[in-house]
């Protein structure tokens, strides 16, 4: 079964929390933060690998996996799960290729989150 691009229930829950706490912009703020994290991932991951800090490279993928899933960006969560698995296996070049090949999915997911 294909992974959903977004989980509308999670998006709705974040919006409900925002309204309940007087932070109507909460969802948008989280999406902006995710967008910044995604934009910096490639350089940060490569830098960690170049320094020999493979644990931090894996942690960067793990962190984005969780952030994406918490915001309801299920397909992105699966993408970073795969990147994390590949990095844990020691194939950092393949992990980076997976990330680089996913620019379309990343852009589509961010746009969907912004519209949600």
N, C-alpha and C positions, 0 to 999 in steps of 0.2 A: 504494500500500500504506500502511495506517495505521501510524503510529509507535507502538511499544510504550510502555506507561506506564513500565515498568521493564525494565532488562536484568538478568535474574537472574544472569548470569555475572559481571558487574561487581560486583554486590552481594556475591556469594560470594567474589570475589577480595579485596575489602576485608575481609571477615570473616576470611578465611584469613590475611591480613597481620596483622590484629589479634591473632589467636590465636598466630601465630608470634612476635610481638614482645611478648607478654604484655599486650597492650592489648585485652582482650576487649570493651571499650567503644568501640573506635575507630569502628566504623560509627555507633553511636548519637551519638557526639560530632560526627562530620561532619554527621549529619542535623540535630542541634540547631543547629550553626553555619549550615547552609543555611537552616533555618527563620528564624533571626534575619536573615540577609541578605535573604531574600525579603520579610520583614515591613518592612524598611527601604527596599526598592528604590523604591517609588513616590515617597516623599518625597525620597529622594536624587536620583532621576532628575529630578523636577520642579525641585528646587533647582538642579541643574546647568544646566538649560535656562533657568531664570529669571536666572541669573548670566551667561548667554551662553556657558557652558563646555560647548558641545555635544560636544566630544571626550571629556570626562569622562562625559557621559551615555551616549555610545556605549560607552565602556570599562566602565561599570557593567553594561550589558546583556551585553557580551562576557564579562565575568568570571563572571556568573551562568550564562551559557550553558556555559562550561567546567566550572564547579563541578557543575552539574546532570549533565552528561554523564559526568564522572568518577565520580560517585556512582551512575550507572546510571539516573538519572531522565531517560530519553530524551525523553519528551513535553515535559518542562519545558525540556530543552536545545533542542528545536525551537522552543518558544515564545520563548525568549530569543534564538534565532537570528533569528527573524522581527522581534522588537523591535529587535535590533541593526541589521538591514537597513533597517528603516523609519526608524530614527533617523539612520543614515548618509545616507539619502536626504533628510534634512532635515525629515521630517514627524513632529516630536516629539509633536504632539497625537495622531496616529494610533498612534504607539508606546505612548503612555500609555493610550489607549483599549483597545488590544490587551491590555495588562497588566491593566487594570481588569476587562475582560471574562473574564479567565482565573482568577478566584478559585476557581472550582470545581475546575479542573484542578490548581491549585496545592495546594489542600487535599487532593484525592484522591491526588496524588503524594506529599505529605509523609506521609500516613497509610500509604500503601503502603510507603514507605521504612521507616517505623517498624515495620511488621509483618514486613518482609523479614528 
